[in-house]
Amino acid sequence: MDALFQDILYGLRGLRRAPVFAAVALLTLAIGMGANTAMFSVLNTVLLRPLPFRDPSQIVILQQSNPAIPGLEVTGVSPLEYLDYRERTHAFSSIGGAIVDDMNLTGGSEPRRIKIGRITASMFDVLGVQPLFGRVFRDEEDYYGGPKLVVLSYSLWKQLFGNSREIIGRVIRLDNVPYTTIGVMPASFKFPYDGTPDYEPAAVWVPMDFTPRDMLNRADGYDVQAFARLRRGLSLAQAQRDTEAARASLQADHRGVYRGKLRPAAHIESLKQIVVSGIRPYILVLFGAVGFVLLIACANVASLLLVRATVRAREIAIRSALGATSNRMGRQMITESVVLAILGGLGGLAVSYAAIRVIARMASKQLPRLADLSIDPAVVAFTFGVAALAGLLFGTVPAVRSTRVEVLRNLKSNSQQSASGRTKQRLNNALVVIETAATLVLLLGAGLLINSFVRVLRVPPGFDPRDVLIVRTAFDSSTYPTPEARNSAKKRMLDQLAILPGVLRVGATAQLPLMEDRSIGVHMAGEPENEFHMVENELVSPNYFEAMGISLLHGRTFSEMDRPNMPFSAVVSDSLARKFWPGQDALGKQLVWGGRWPFTVVGVVADVRLSAIDAAPPPTIYMCMLQTEGGRSARIIFAIRAKSDPRTLLPELRHTIWSVDPNLPVYDVTTMNGVVAESLAQRRFMMALLASFAGIAVLLAAVGLYGVLSYTVEQRSREMGLRIALGATPAAVRSFILRDGLKAVGLGLVIGILGAFLTARIMSNMLFEISALDPATYLAASALLITVAVVASYVPARRATKADPILALRYE
């Protein structure tokens, strides 16, 4: 132990005596370790850390799938199906159901729209959570017409009541209905949880109380998300078999419903898997990328250590002559490398602290659980564990090479000329090859993502987002219990907003492109009722298409003639018209919704990308919201096209909406350009992060190549002097040095391209309209790296031309 302590102290003194070497090495390691620590923090938070529930591995989600029907590939269950699964399954100790909804919260300074969770009383048992204080719902309170009770989230409790615990029994008004507060959940409780269906956490929870309307049709409204807790000792496979048996039983009992294409399969999956499945590939790619950055940093430090070992050759020879064994000196040098790496790890923690704050801001809505991102003990342990391994990695070879000294020669020679330069040069060149290969892989990944992002930006969304302001409001069922009451208020707001100064067009919708979607089942007139097709459905007002800049291709859009007492009209997208009536005129054709309501097509509009810019436009049927209502008719989203910056209109817009009803919330105000940007946020995040890692890698690779060639020029200065003395021109000497450096770079490019080929499949799912083997990207990345290599090589090559031929001849 004393020897180890002495080695550590000696290593620290050695770093103090070589401040330039120490600063460069520590900065290199801090960057490499910082990137790895930051990404491990993300990986640990999102993928590894247990979910904040009791025995989270026992919690599963029960879903249904019907691949034969587009739009129903994966769904929740209907209320009646939920009740059936609860009664017919035996593998679960408890089953809970949840529906995410919105309600108006009134009674404060201004009305607000908040997320609510309609949940069964059993959901708290499934999740294994207890309130911070108060209580949660009981089974006997969860029925239609039961008591109006509410459990508050921690954040809403603080906003409404400060930290006061004297709130049990207090009343808040949701949709203008009084609800009695019975409890408050802890700050750590979020439900629906990040990454699950409808994952936006609720601000309050109320009893599920399925309504009579919920119980009408078991094949309509798959909005219930069913969560269950496995019985002790049962595996996921056993629970899957039990669930499939329950599904077969209930479908056999209701053959009149489950027929034709409607034969959904049931499957269960762990809650943790649902949470992380969508983002796992992206995080693993980024973690692999920072692994390459660390590899490049280690190669750089190894090169620096080789150069430093050359300078210390005389010191090592003296110690050998005084009796130090090779093992003793090797241990000393490896200890110094590990000390250097651990100091770099400390710097990496500081770098990562700043990096995770940037990552959290960039991706708070793209990565589940990122709100909990932090540097915890597991991250610290990872950092120093990797630092120790890195120290061994980049310290072993220089230590072995440095202890194989020719004592007599090094005692006689100066340090500059003592070591076996050719061997060390080959080692340095090998490190350049590694750096170049790793850098090229990162450059190619970043280049492919950038290329994909540019291609996505060029995709026409089907609407014109410029100068369009989006404003939302919503009606409560007690003040607006009928379609007539809601339609009257909608029309008054549309009329008054349309005459505001600076407004060109005003339209409204219940589902905004790139933010919400809604699928319905329709069949063509003349088809059997059970032969239905799932299509996207948008409920819109007259002037909506004009306000959004959606082109009318044929026929007309909605107008004042599309009233509730008139035959139902529909406007369809071009893709729907081509799918169902290829080569025919869609005008006048009929579609039947829900087996009962026929709609006549009056117009065809351009396709709109509803779910994502990089997703194909789905077949869509538009209905007039003043004529037809759907499941989201309580809310209304205004699209206001302005003459100039639409945000300047917001005060007047608020005043106009509140002039109709001061209890209507005005919320989620944004621009359509902002909606488009938000829809691309995950792509932008991945591109920016990978591009940043690639940029760091290029910088480190350039520094590494510069250092290697500088070392080469220093070691071969006499050779360069002899070449000049024998008639070599400066251009020939420069060419010789450049060629020496670019040989290693060229070999690294070949290896990097082969490595990129092997990782192409991983990248392919992240790309848009470009192959993971795109030749142009490969050529551009290779050209960039060669250019950087030439620039990094030029200064050492130019210095080689200044070698003194007189000194070289005198030495010879």
C-alpha positions in Angstrom: 0.0 0.0 0.0 2.9 2.4 0.8 4.4 1.7 -2.6 1.1 2.5 -4.3 0.8 5.7 -2.3 4.3 6.6 -3.4 3.5 5.9 -7.0 0.4 8.1 -6.8 2.4 11.0 -5.3 5.2 10.6 -7.8 2.6 10.6 -10.6 1.0 13.8 -9.3 4.4 15.5 -9.1 5.2 14.4 -12.6 2.0 16.0 -13.9 2.9 19.2 -12.1 6.3 19.2 -13.7 4.7 18.8 -17.2 1.8 21.4 -17.1 1.3 21.5 -20.8 1.1 17.7 -21.2 -1.2 17.6 -18.1 -3.5 20.3 -19.4 -3.9 18.8 -22.8 -4.4 15.2 -21.5 -6.9 16.3 -18.8 -8.9 18.4 -21.2 -9.0 15.6 -23.7 -10.2 13.1 -21.1 -12.6 15.5 -19.5 -14.3 15.9 -22.9 -14.4 12.2 -23.6 -15.5 11.2 -20.1 -18.0 14.1 -19.8 -19.8 13.0 -23.0 -19.9 9.4 -21.7 -21.1 10.4 -18.2 -23.8 12.6 -19.7 -25.1 9.9 -21.9 -24.9 7.3 -19.2 -27.0 9.6 -17.0 -29.6 9.6 -19.7 -29.4 5.8 -20.2 -29.5 5.2 -16.4 -32.5 7.5 -15.9 -34.5 6.3 -18.9 -33.6 2.6 -19.2 -32.0 1.3 -16.0 -33.6 3.1 -13.1 -36.6 1.3 -11.7 -40.0 2.9 -12.2 -41.3 4.8 -9.1 -43.9 2.2 -8.2 -44.1 -0.8 -5.8 -42.5 -3.9 -7.5 -42.6 -2.2 -10.9 -41.5 -5.4 -12.7 -44.9 -6.9 -11.8 -46.9 -4.2 -13.5 -48.1 -4.9 -17.1 -50.3 -3.2 -19.7 -53.0 -5.1 -21.5 -53.5 -4.0 -25.1 -55.4 -5.3 -28.1 -54.2 -5.4 -31.7 -56.0 -5.9 -35.0 -53.4 -5.8 -37.8 -56.0 -6.5 -40.4 -57.6 -3.0 -39.8 -55.3 0.0 -40.4 -55.7 2.3 -37.4 -56.4 -0.5 -35.0 -53.0 -2.2 -35.0 -52.5 -1.4 -31.3 -55.3 -0.1 -29.1 -56.6 0.0 -25.6 -59.8 -1.7 -24.7 -63.4 -0.6 -24.6 -65.1 -0.2 -21.2 -67.1 -3.4 -21.7 -64.0 -5.3 -22.7 -62.1 -3.9 -19.6 -64.9 -5.3 -17.4 -64.7 -8.6 -19.2 -60.9 -8.9 -18.8 -61.2 -8.0 -15.1 -63.7 -10.8 -14.6 -62.3 -13.5 -16.8 -58.5 -13.3 -16.2 -56.9 -15.1 -13.2 -53.2 -14.2 -13.6 -53.5 -10.8 -12.1 -53.9 -9.8 -8.5 -55.6 -6.6 -9.6 -56.6 -4.8 -12.8 -57.1 -1.1 -13.2 -58.4 1.1 -16.0 -57.5 4.7 -17.0 -58.8 7.2 -19.5 -57.0 10.5 -20.0 -59.3 13.5 -20.6 -59.4 17.3 -20.2 -61.5 19.4 -17.9 -61.9 23.1 -17.2 -60.7 24.3 -13.8 -62.5 27.4 -12.8 -62.7 29.5 -9.7 -59.2 31.0 -9.9 -57.9 34.2 -11.4 -58.7 32.8 -14.9 -60.1 29.5 -16.2 -57.6 26.8 -17.0 -57.7 23.6 -19.0 -56.1 20.7 -17.1 -55.4 17.0 -17.8 -57.4 14.6 -15.7 -57.1 10.9 -15.2 -60.4 9.0 -15.0 -59.2 5.9 -13.2 -60.8 3.0 -11.4 -60.3 2.7 -7.7 -58.2 -0.4 -8.3 -55.5 1.6 -10.2 -53.9 2.8 -7.0 -53.5 -0.9 -5.9 -52.1 -1.9 -9.3 -49.4 0.8 -9.1 -48.8 0.3 -5.4 -48.9 4.0 -4.4 -50.2 5.8 -1.4 -51.3 9.4 -1.1 -49.0 12.0 0.5 -52.0 12.7 2.8 -55.7 12.1 2.7 -56.9 9.0 0.9 -57.8 7.6 -2.6 -61.0 6.3 -4.0 -62.7 3.2 -2.8 -64.4 0.5 -5.0 -67.8 1.4 -3.7 -67.3 5.1 -4.8 -66.5 4.2 -8.4 -69.9 4.0 -10.2 -72.0 6.2 -12.5 -73.7 8.9 -10.5 -71.4 8.3 -7.5 -69.8 11.0 -5.4 -67.7 13.6 -7.2 -64.3 13.1 -5.6 -60.9 14.3 -6.7 -57.3 13.4 -5.7 -54.9 16.3 -6.5 -51.4 16.0 -7.9 -48.6 17.5 -5.9 -48.0 20.3 -8.3 -51.6 21.4 -8.6 -52.0 21.2 -4.8 -49.1 23.6 -4.4 -50.4 26.0 -7.1 -54.0 26.1 -5.7 -53.4 25.8 -1.9 -49.7 26.4 -1.3 -48.4 23.9 1.2 -51.5 23.8 3.3 -52.7 20.4 4.4 -56.1 21.8 5.5 -57.6 21.1 2.1 -59.4 17.7 2.7 -63.0 18.4 2.0 -62.3 21.5 0.0 -64.2 21.9 -3.3 -62.8 22.6 -6.7 -64.9 23.1 -9.8 -64.1 20.9 -12.8 -66.3 21.5 -15.9 -68.3 23.7 -13.5 -69.2 20.7 -11.3 -68.1 20.7 -7.7 -65.6 18.0 -6.7 -64.6 17.2 -3.1 -60.8 16.9 -2.5 -60.0 13.7 -0.6 -56.2 13.4 -1.0 -52.9 14.6 -2.5 -50.4 12.4 -4.2 -46.6 12.7 -3.6 -44.4 14.7 -5.9 -42.9 11.6 -7.4 -46.2 10.2 -8.6 -47.0 10.8 -12.3 -49.8 9.0 -14.0 -50.2 8.3 -16.9 -46.5 7.6 -16.7 -43.9 8.9 -19.3 -43.8 6.8 -22.4 -47.2 5.0 -21.9 -50.2 5.6 -24.2 -51.6 9.1 -23.5 -48.6 9.7 -21.3 -49.1 13.3 -20.4 -49.4 13.3 -16.6 -52.7 14.2 -15.1 -53.1 17.2 -12.7 -56.0 15.5 -10.9 -57.6 12.0 -10.8 -61.4 11.3 -10.5 -63.3 8.1 -10.4 -63.8 6.3 -13.7 -67.6 5.9 -13.3 -68.4 4.4 -16.7 -71.4 6.2 -18.2 -74.4 4.5 -19.8 -73.0 5.7 -23.2 -69.7 4.0 -22.4 -71.5 0.7 -22.0 -73.5 0.9 -25.3 -71.0 -0.7 -27.7 -68.1 -3.0 -26.9 -66.5 -2.5 -30.3 -66.4 1.3 -30.1 -64.0 3.7 -28.2 -60.9 1.7 -27.3 -59.9 4.5 -24.9 -59.4 2.5 -21.7 -55.8 1.7 -20.9 -55.8 -1.4 -18.8 -53.0 -1.9 -16.3 -52.6 -5.1 -14.2 -50.3 -6.5 -11.5 -49.1 -10.0 -11.9 -49.8 -12.5 -9.2 -46.7 -13.6 -7.2 -44.8 -16.4 -8.9 -46.5 -16.0 -12.3 -44.4 -15.2 -15.4 -45.3 -12.9 -18.3 -45.7 -15.9 -20.6 -48.3 -17.5 -18.2 -50.2 -14.3 -17.9 -50.2 -14.0 -21.7 -51.8 -17.4 -22.0 -54.4 -16.5 -19.4 -55.2 -13.3 -21.2 -55.5 -15.0 -24.6 -58.0 -17.5 -23.0 -60.1 -14.7 -21.6 -60.0 -13.0 -25.0 -61.2 -16.2 -26.8 -64.0 -16.6 -24.2 -65.4 -13.1 -24.5 -65.2 -13.2 -28.3 -67.0 -16.5 -28.4 -69.8 -15.0 -26.2 -70.2 -12.0 -28.5 -69.9 -13.5 -32.0 -72.2 -10.9 -33.4 -69.6 -8.2 -32.6 -66.3 -10.0 -33.2 -66.8 -11.0 -36.9 -65.2 -10.2 -40.2 -62.0 -8.3 -39.8 -62.8 -7.3 -36.2 -61.1 -10.1 -34.2 -58.6 -8.3 -32.0 -55.8 -10.2 -30.3 -54.9 -9.5 -26.7 -51.3 -9.2 -25.5 -49.6 -8.0 -22.4 -46.3 -6.2 -22.0 -44.4 -5.0 -18.9 -44.9 -1.4 -18.1 -41.1 -0.8 -18.2 -40.9 -2.2 -21.7 -43.7 0.0 -22.9 -42.0 3.1 -21.4 -38.6 2.5 -23.0 -39.3 0.5 -26.2 -39.8 3.6 -28.4 -36.6 5.4 -27.3 -34.2 2.5 -26.5 -32.6 2.3 -30.0 -32.0 6.1 -30.0 -30.3 6.1 -26.6 -28.2 3.0 -27.4 -27.0 4.7 -30.7 -26.0 7.9 -28.8 -24.3 5.9 -26.1 -22.4 4.0 -28.7 -21.4 7.3 -30.3 -20.0 8.7 -27.0 -18.1 5.4 -26.7 -16.3 6.2 -29.9 -15.6 9.7 -28.5 -14.0 8.2 -25.4 -12.0 5.7 -27.6 -10.6 8.7 -29.6 -9.8 10.5 -26.4 -7.9 7.5 -25.1 -6.0 7.1 -28.3 -5.0 10.8 -28.1 -3.8 10.4 -24.5 -1.9 7.2 -25.4 -0.1 9.1 -28.1 0.8 11.9 -25.7 2.1 9.3 -23.2 4.2 7.7 -25.9 5.7 11.1 -26.7 6.2 11.8 -23.0 7.9 8.4 -22.6 10.4 9.4 -25.3 11.2 12.6 -23.3 11.5 10.5 -20.1 13.7 7.8 -21.7 16.9 9.1 -19.9 15.0 9.2 -16.6 13.9 5.6 -17.0 17.4 4.5 -17.9 18.8 6.1 -14.8 16.3 4.4 -12.6 17.0 1.1 -14.3 20.7 1.6 -13.7 20.0 2.3 -10.0 18.2 -1.1 -9.7 14.6 -0.5 -10.5 13.0 -3.5 -12.2 10.9 -3.3 -15.3 7.8 -4.5 -13.3 8.3 -1.7 -10.8 8.6 1.0 -13.5 5.7 -0.4 -15.5 3.5 -0.3 -12.4 4.6 3.2 -11.7 3.7 4.4 -15.2 0.3 2.5 -15.2 -0.5 4.1 -11.8 0.3 7.5 -13.3 -2.0 6.8 -16.2 -4.8 5.7 -13.9 -4.3 8.8 -11.8 -4.5 10.9 -14.9 -7.7 9.2 -16.0 -9.4 9.6 -12.6 -8.5 13.3 -12.7 -10.0 13.4 -16.2 -13.1 11.7 -14.8 -13.5 14.5 -12.2 -13.3 17.0 -15.0 -15.8 14.8 -17.0 -18.3 15.0 -14.1 -18.1 18.8 -14.3 -18.5 18.7 -18.1 -21.4 16.2 -17.8 -23.2 18.4 -15.3 -23.4 21.2 -17.8 -24.2 18.7 -20.6 -27.2 17.0 -18.9 -28.8 20.4 -18.3 -28.5 21.2 -22.0 -29.8 17.7 -22.9 -32.8 18.0 -20.5 -33.8 21.3 -22.1 -33.4 20.0 -25.6 -35.3 16.7 -25.1 -37.6 17.1 -22.1 -40.6 16.2 -24.3 -38.8 13.7 -26.5 -37.4 11.3 -23.9 -39.5 9.7 -21.2 -38.5 10.2 -17.6 -36.0 12.9 -18.5 -37.4 15.2 -15.9 -35.6 13.0 -13.3 -32.3 13.3 -15.1 -29.5 13.7 -12.5 -26.0 12.5 -11.6 -26.6 9.9 -9.0 -24.2 7.5 -7.2 -24.6 4.9 -10.1 -23.4 7.6 -12.6 -20.5 8.6 -10.4 -19.5 4.9 -10.0 -19.7 4.5 -13.7 -17.6 7.5 -14.4 -14.7 6.4 -12.1 -15.0 2.8 -13.2 -14.7 3.8 -16.8 -11.9 6.2 -15.9 -9.9 3.4 -14.3 -10.4 1.2 -17.3 -9.5 4.0 -19.6 -6.3 4.6 -17.6 -5.3 1.0 -18.0 -6.3 1.0 -21.7 -4.2 4.0 -22.8 -1.4 3.5 -20.2 -0.5 -0.1 -20.7 1.2 0.0 -24.1 3.2 3.2 -23.4 4.3 1.7 -20.1 5.4 -1.6 -21.7 7.2 0.2 -24.5 8.9 2.7 -22.1 10.3 0.0 -19.8 12.1 -1.8 -22.6 15.0 0.6 -22.7 18.6 0.2 -23.7 20.1 1.6 -20.6 23.6 2.3 -21.8 22.4 4.0 -25.0 19.9 6.2 -23.2 22.4 7.2 -20.6 24.8 8.3 -23.3 22.2 9.9 -25.6 20.0 12.9 -25.1 16.3 12.2 -24.6 15.3 13.3 -28.0 17.3 10.6 -29.7 17.2 7.7 -27.3 14.1 5.6 -27.8 13.3 3.1 -30.5 11.5 5.7 -32.6 10.4 3.5 -35.4 8.5 1.2 -33.1 6.8 4.1 -31.3 6.0 5.7 -34.6 4.2 2.5 -35.7 2.3 2.5 -32.4 1.3 6.2 -32.9 0.2 5.5 -36.5 -1.9 2.6 -35.2 -3.6 5.1 -32.8 -4.2 7.5 -35.7 -5.9 4.6 -37.6 -8.2 3.9 -34.6 -9.0 7.6 -34.2 -9.8 8.0 -37.9 -12.0 4.9 -38.1 -14.0 5.9 -35.0 -14.4 9.5 -36.2 -15.6 8.5 -39.6 -18.3 6.2 -38.1 -19.5 9.2 -36.1 -19.3 11.6 -39.1 -21.3 9.2 -41.2 -24.0 8.8 -38.6 -24.3 12.5 -38.1 -24.2 13.1 -41.9 -27.0 10.6 -42.5 -29.2 12.2 -39.8 -28.5 15.7 -41.1 -29.3 14.5 -44.7 -32.5 12.9 -43.4 -33.5 16.1 -41.5 -33.0 18.3 -44.6 -35.1 15.9 -46.6 -37.9 16.0 -44.0 -37.8 19.8 -44.0 -38.4 19.7 -47.8 -41.6 17.6 -47.4 -44.7 19.7 -48.0 -47.0 19.1 -45.0 -50.1 19.7 -47.0 -50.8 23.1 -45.3 -49.2 26.5 -45.1 -48.0 27.1 -41.5 -46.9 30.7 -42.0 -48.6 33.4 -40.0 -51.1 31.0 -38.4 -51.8 31.2 -34.7 -53.3 28.3 -32.8 -55.6 29.0 -29.8 -57.5 26.4 -27.9 -60.6 26.5 -25.7 -63.0 23.9 -24.4 -66.6 23.7 -23.3 -67.8 22.1 -20.0 -70.7 19.7 -20.2 -72.8 21.3 -17.5 -72.8 24.8 -19.1 -73.0 23.4 -22.7 -74.9 20.1 -22.4 -76.3 20.0 -25.9 -74.8 20.2 -29.4 -77.0 23.2 -30.1 -75.5 25.1 -27.2 -71.9 24.3 -28.2 -72.5 25.1 -31.9 -74.0 28.4 -31.0 -71.0 29.4 -28.9 -68.6 28.1 -31.6 -70.3 30.1 -34.3 -70.3 33.3 -32.3 -66.6 33.0 -31.6 -65.8 32.2 -35.2 -67.8 35.2 -36.4 -66.3 37.6 -33.9 -62.7 36.4 -34.4 -63.1 36.8 -38.2 -63.7 40.5 -38.0 -60.7 41.4 -35.8 -58.2 43.8 -37.4 -55.3 41.9 -38.9 -57.2 38.6 -39.3 -57.4 37.1 -42.8 -59.2 33.8 -42.1 -60.5 31.9 -39.1 -61.2 28.2 -39.0 -61.6 25.7 -36.2 -61.0 22.0 -35.7 -61.1 19.4 -33.0 -57.9 17.7 -34.1 -54.8 19.6 -35.2 -52.4 18.1 -37.7 -49.2 16.8 -36.2 -50.6 17.0 -32.7 -53.8 14.9 -32.4 -55.4 12.2 -34.5 -58.7 10.4 -34.5 -59.6 7.2 -36.4 -63.1 6.1 -37.3 -64.5 3.1 -39.0 -66.4 3.7 -42.3 -67.7 1.5 -45.1 -68.6 2.4 -48.6 -72.3 2.5 -49.5 -73.3 -1.0 -50.6 -70.7 -2.8 -48.6 -71.7 -5.1 -45.6 -71.6 -3.3 -42.3 -68.9 -5.5 -40.9 -66.6 -4.7 -43.9 -65.4 -1.4 -42.6 -62.2 0.6 -43.1 -60.3 2.7 -40.6 -59.6 6.2 -41.8 -58.5 9.4 -40.1 -61.3 11.8 -39.1 -61.1 15.6 -38.7 -64.0 17.7 -37.4 -63.6 21.2 -38.9 -65.5 24.4 -39.4 -66.3 26.3 -42.6 -63.2 28.3 -43.6 -60.8 25.8 -41.9 -59.2 24.8 -45.2 -58.6 28.4 -46.2 -57.2 29.3 -42.8 -54.8 26.4 -42.8 -53.8 26.8 -46.4 -55.1 23.4 -47.5 -55.7 23.3 -51.2 -59.2 22.4 -52.6 -58.7 20.1 -55.5 -62.3 19.4 -56.6 -65.8 20.4 -55.5 -66.4 22.6 -52.4 -65.5 22.9 -48.8 -68.0 23.4 -45.9 -70.3 26.4 -45.8 -73.4 27.6 -44.0 -75.6 25.1 -45.8 -73.9 22.2 -43.8 -76.3 22.4 -40.8 -77.5 19.7 -38.4 -80.9 19.4 -40.2 -79.3 18.9 -43.6 -77.9 15.7 -45.1 -74.4 15.0 -43.8 -71.6 16.3 -46.0 -68.0 15.2 -46.1 -64.8 16.5 -47.6 -62.2 13.8 -48.3 -58.5 13.8 -48.9 -57.0 13.0 -52.3 -55.5 9.8 -50.9 -58.9 8.6 -49.7 -60.6 9.4 -53.0 -57.8 7.5 -54.9 -58.0 4.5 -52.5 -61.7 3.9 -52.6 -62.7 5.3 -56.0 -59.6 4.9 -58.3 -60.2 6.5 -61.6 -63.6 7.8 -60.6 -65.1 11.2 -59.5 -65.4 11.1 -55.7 -68.1 13.8 -55.6 -71.5 12.4 -54.7 -70.0 9.2 -53.4 -71.3 8.0 -50.0 -69.5 6.7 -46.9 -71.3 5.3 -43.9 -70.0 6.0 -40.4 -70.8 3.7 -37.5 -73.1 1.7 -39.7 -75.8 4.4 -39.4 -74.8 7.8 -40.6 -74.3 8.3 -44.4 -72.1 11.1 -45.6 -72.0 12.5 -49.1 -68.7 13.6 -50.5 -68.9 17.3 -51.6 -65.2 18.1 -52.0 -61.7 16.7 -52.3 -58.7 18.4 -50.7 -54.9 17.9 -50.9 -53.4 15.3 -48.6 -52.2 16.5 -45.2 -49.5 14.8 -43.1 -51.5 14.4 -39.9 -49.3 12.2 -37.6 -45.8 13.3 -38.6 -44.0 15.1 -41.4 -42.1 12.0 -42.2 -45.2 9.7 -42.3 -47.3 9.2 -45.4 -50.6 11.2 -45.5 -53.4 8.9 -44.3 -56.8 8.7 -46.0 -58.9 11.3 -44.2 -62.5 12.2 -44.1 -63.4 15.7 -42.9 -66.8 16.4 -41.3 -68.3 19.8 -40.5 -68.2 20.3 -36.7 -71.3 22.5 -36.9 -73.2 19.5 -38.4 -71.6 16.5 -36.7 -70.1 15.8 -33.3 -67.5 13.3 -32.3 -65.7 12.3 -29.2 -63.7 15.5 -28.9 -66.4 18.0 -29.7 -66.1 19.6 -26.2 -62.9 21.3 -27.3 -62.2 23.7 -30.2 -58.9 24.6 -31.7 -58.9 27.9 -33.6 -56.5 28.4 -36.6 -56.2 32.2 -37.2 -54.4 33.3 -40.4 -53.1 36.8 -39.9 -51.7 39.5 -42.2 -48.4 39.6 -40.3 -47.0 38.2 -37.0 -50.1 36.5 -35.5 -48.8 36.6 -31.9 -49.6 40.2 -31.7 -53.3 39.3 -32.0 -53.3 37.2 -28.8 -54.7 39.9 -26.4 -57.7 40.6 -28.7 -58.3 36.9 -29.2 -58.5 36.3 -25.5 -60.8 39.2 -25.0 -63.1 38.0 -27.9 -63.3 34.4 -26.5 -64.0 35.7 -23.0 -66.7 38.0 -24.3 -68.6 34.9 -25.3 -68.0 33.2 -22.0 -65.5 34.4 -19.3 -65.3 30.8 -17.9 -63.8 29.4 -21.1 -60.1 28.7 -20.8 -57.6 30.0 -23.4 -54.6 27.6 -23.5 -51.8 26.0 -25.4 -51.3 29.1 -27.6 -48.7 28.6 -30.3 -48.1 29.1 -34.0 -48.4 26.5 -36.7 -44.7 27.0 -37.4 -44.1 26.1 -33.8 -46.3 23.0 -34.2 -44.2 21.8 -37.2 -41.0 22.5 -35.3 -42.2 20.5 -32.3 -43.1 17.6 -34.5 -39.5 17.5 -35.7 -38.0 17.9 -32.2 -36.9 14.3 -31.7 -35.1 14.2 -35.1 -33.5 17.6 -34.4 -32.4 16.4 -31.0 -30.8 13.2 -32.3 -29.2 15.1 -35.2 -27.8 17.8 -33.0 -26.4 15.4 -30.4 -24.8 13.1 -32.8 -23.4 16.0 -34.8 -21.9 17.4 -31.6 -20.2 14.1 -30.8 -19.0 13.9 -34.4 -17.6 17.5 -34.1 -15.8 16.6 -30.9 -14.4 13.5 -32.5 -13.1 15.4 -35.5 -11.4 18.0 -33.2 -9.8 15.2 -31.1 -8.7 13.3 -34.2 -7.1 16.5 -35.7 -5.3 17.1 -32.5 -4.2 13.5 -32.3 -2.9 13.5 -35.9 -1.1 16.8 -35.3 0.6 15.4 -32.2 1.7 12.3 -33.9 3.2 14.1 -36.9 4.9 16.6 -34.6 6.4 13.8 -32.7 7.5 12.1 -36.0 9.1 15.3 -37.3 10.9 15.8 -33.9 12.2 12.2 -34.0 13.2 12.3 -37.6 14.7 15.8 -37.7 18.2 14.5 -38.6 16.7 12.4 -41.4 14.9 15.5 -42.8 18.2 17.4 -42.5 20.0 14.7 -44.5 17.3 14.7 -47.2 17.6 18.5 -47.6 21.4 18.2 -47.6 21.2 15.6 -50.4 19.0 18.0 -52.5 15.4 17.4 -51.4 13.2 20.4 -52.0 10.9 21.8 -49.3 7.9 20.6 -51.3 9.3 17.1 -51.4 9.9 17.1 -47.7 6.4 18.4 -47.0 5.0 15.7 -49.3 7.0 13.0 -47.5 5.6 14.0 -44.1 2.0 14.5 -45.4 2.1 11.1 -47.2 3.3 9.5 -44.0 0.3 10.9 -42.0 -2.3 10.3 -44.7 -1.3 6.6 -45.0 -2.6 6.1 -41.5 -5.6 8.2 -42.2 -6.4 6.3 -45.4 -6.3 2.9 -43.5 -8.5 4.4 -40.8 -11.0 5.5 -43.5 -11.2 2.0 -44.9 -11.8 0.5 -41.5 -14.3 3.2 -40.6 -16.3 2.5 -43.8 -16.4 -1.2 -43.0 -17.5 -0.4 -39.5 -20.2 1.9 -40.9 -21.4 -0.9 -43.1 -21.8 -3.1 -40.1 -23.8 -0.5 -38.1 -26.0 0.5 -41.1 -28.9 -1.6 -40.0 -29.0 0.2 -36.6 -29.3 3.6 -38.3 -31.8 2.6 -41.0 -34.9 3.0 -38.8 -33.9 6.6 -38.0 -33.5 7.8 -41.6 -36.0 9.3 -44.0 -35.8 8.8 -47.8 -32.1 8.0 -47.7 -30.2 4.7 -47.4 -27.8 4.0 -44.5 -25.3 3.3 -47.3 -25.8 6.5 -49.1 -22.7 7.0 -51.3 -22.8 10.8 -51.3 -22.8 10.9 -47.5 -19.9 8.5 -47.4 -17.9 10.5 -49.9 -18.6 13.8 -48.1 -17.7 12.5 -44.7 -14.5 10.9 -46.1 -13.6 14.1 -47.9 -14.2 16.2 -44.7 -12.0 13.9 -42.7 -9.2 13.9 -45.3 -9.3 17.7 -45.5 -9.1 18.0 -41.7 -6.1 15.5 -41.8 -4.3 17.6 -44.4 -4.8 20.8 -42.4 -3.6 19.0 -39.2 -0.6 17.6 -41.0 0.5 20.8 -42.7 2.1 22.6 -39.8 4.3 19.6 -38.8 5.2 19.0 -42.5 6.1 22.7 -42.9 8.3 22.5 -39.8 10.1 19.5 -41.3 11.3 21.7 -44.1 13.2 23.8 -41.6 15.5 21.0 -40.4 19.2 22.2 -40.4 21.2 20.1 -42.8 24.5 21.3 -41.2 23.6 19.8 -37.9 22.4 16.6 -39.5 25.8 16.2 -41.4 27.8 17.0 -38.3 25.9 14.3 -36.3 26.5 11.7 -39.1 
